[in-house]
Amino acid sequence: MCDEGQASDYHDLLGEYVKDQEELAELRQKLKRIGQNFVSLGTSLMMHPAATALDNPSFLADTVNLWDILERYNELTRELAERKRQLSLLKPHC
């Protein structure tokens, strides 16, 4: 049996883990949408290059923010792995 402090640590860590999983899922969706936009742009460039517009504000914003989104995605992936490891160490005791 574990003490209240360990149980509290476990539940706090579990809450952070769940929150990070949710953020990671949101980032996956955003990256999927950005990828689909790039596919559409590529198709448009191949099929109708003269009619392709590159001034879509959301596309431009996504392009500018892509590196930050990917960096956060990778950071969260590492954090989740570490939190999962920590949870596995605490769980048998609680």
Sequence and secondary structure as in RCSB ss.txt:
>XXXX:A:sequence
MCDEGQASDYHDLLGEYVKDQEELAELRQKLKRIGQNFVSLGTSLMMHPAATALDNPSFLADTVNLWDILERYNE
LTRELAERKRQLSLLKPHC
>XXXX:A:secstr
   HHHHHHHHHHHHHHHHHHHHHHHHHHHHHHHHHHHHHHHHHHHH GGG     HHHHHHHHHHHHHHHHHHH
HHHHHHHHHHHHHHHGGG 
